[in-house]
Amino acid sequence: MLLAANRAELKADGILYPGTRGDAHHTAAWDLRGTPPQRQGAGGIEGSWDKLVGRANAWTGEAVVVSSELFVYCTDKQIDTALAAFEAEVHVVYTARDLLRQVPAVWQERVKNQQTISYPDFVAAVRSGKGGGRGFWRAQDAPAVIERWSRGLRPAQVHVVPAPPPAAPPTTLWNRFTSVFGRRGDAFQTEVGGSANSSMTMVQTELLRRYNARHGAALPWPVYRRTIRAEVDRSFPAAVSDRRKLTLPSADRKFFEAAALKAFEGLQRSGYAVAGDLDDLVPAPLPASPPTPSSGDDIGVVSDGEVVVAALDVVHSLMTRQEGERAKRREQRRARRRTGGS
């Protein structure tokens, strides 16, 4: 979102962030990966990758930024195609994150993408590395991802951007990212409108998961994305009062702490350029006395009653908002009549 919001300023400063249809450069990544038509939006995505490459190769400024987290899922052949497509020297940038925060974050994102797997089942799949867990590690195993993308590149052409801890200033990640191409993040706007990809609470996510199980399959992905997913970001934060954030059950922490430490040590040895502090990838220890039951082994367990209450709150929010919008339109019509407008 910040890249798009600063497109004009970046271009004036010699950095091209090519404009494409859709979110970020996801359409180009989908095209490169051969995404099935049923997962595409209206108009399809064919040619998006070639258009992006063409704009990049035609740029005569200092650098071009191509950005989408979906590139992590490329096969080796697709990576070779991507790296060979650009005429200028290619640098690979990977944003690495604390694994203990990524497990619940990735599950939430999958639920937002029509999936129905429960949180306990998802954690078990990730631990086993089977089923849905394979995709998790393909994206989150930082040393392995970077190894796939860095074949034939010098270590100086590979950049690791550690995501900062939650308590860090909100612009920290942006500042780290812009330093990769030699710019200060505070030279650009960092407060932009629109809906960010917001995090959900336990009950909010479980409500959406159960909706997916009952109705999700009836909606083609473009329709689901345009309606249900957009409405989640719009309505859930205000409508659902639950504030319990998902973390990992204590029984699973040691496994992911060990995996995080292994990744941290691998990146330390790599010689890659680091924008930020690799220590941010090492999970913080639990407080001596967990303050709430949500830090225990009942994480991800949401009662039927909690889901029903949340669903009623969302319905109430939708109905009252619609009535407010109708009242606003009525007032606008009255105002036009008073002024002689049509």
C-alpha positions, 0 to 999 in steps of 0.5 A: 500500500505504501509503495502504491501511495508513493508511486509518483514520489518514487518515480520523481526520485528515480525509482519506478514502482510499475502500476498494474491492475489489481493489488500490488504486483499480485496479478503479475505473480499469478500470471508468472505462476500460471494461476487457474482461471477460477482464481482470477478476477474479471478480465483475467491476468494473462499478459500481466507478467510480460507487461510488468517486465516490459515497463521495468526494462524500459525504465531509464531511472535508477531502479525498479521495485517489483513486489508481491509476497506471492513470488515465494511460491514460484517453482525453480523454473518460474524463478529462472524465468523471472530472474532472466526477464530483466535486463538490469542487475537483479536484487532479491529482497525477502521480508523475514518474520518471527515464526511464532507470529507467522503461524496464526497470521498465515492461518488467518490469511488462509481463512480470508482466502475461503479455507476452512481448516481449524486452527489446531489442525493448521498448527498440526499440519505445519508441524508435520510439514504435510498437507497445508503445512507444505505451503507454509514452509515454502513461504516462511522457511527464510533460508530455503526461500532465499536459496531458491531465489538467489541461485547465480546471484552474489550475496550482496544482491540478496537482501533480508529485511527482518520484520520488527517486533510489534512494539516497534514504531509502525514505520520501522518496516517501511524504513528498513525496506526503503533503505535497500534501494538507498532511500529514507522512508521518512522522505515519503508519506507513511499515513495513507487511507484505505483498508490495510490487511488487518489482523483478526481475533480468535472469534472473528477468524472462527466466525469467518471459517465457519461461514466458509464451511457453510457458504464459501464454496458457493461463491467464485473467488473473485466474488468472495474477495470483492464482497466477503473478504472486503466486508470482513476488514470493514465490519469485523473490527467494530462489530465483534467485541472479542479482542483475544489475539491468536498466539501459539499453544504452549505445547507447540512453542518449543518446536517453532522456537527451534525452527526460528533459531535454525533460520536465524543462524542460517541467515547469520552465516549467509553473508546476505545484506541485512536491512534491520536487526536479525535478532528480531526473528528470534521469538521473545520469551513468554511472560513468567505468568501468562496474563490470560487463558489465551496464552495456554493450550485452549488457544484456537478453541471458540465456543458455539455461543461466542460464534453466534453472538459474533454473527448477531453483532455483525448482522446488526452492524450491517443493518444499522450501517445500511440504514445510515447510508439510506438516510444519507442518500435521502438527505442528499436527495432533499438537499438537491430538491431544495437547491433545484438540482435533479 
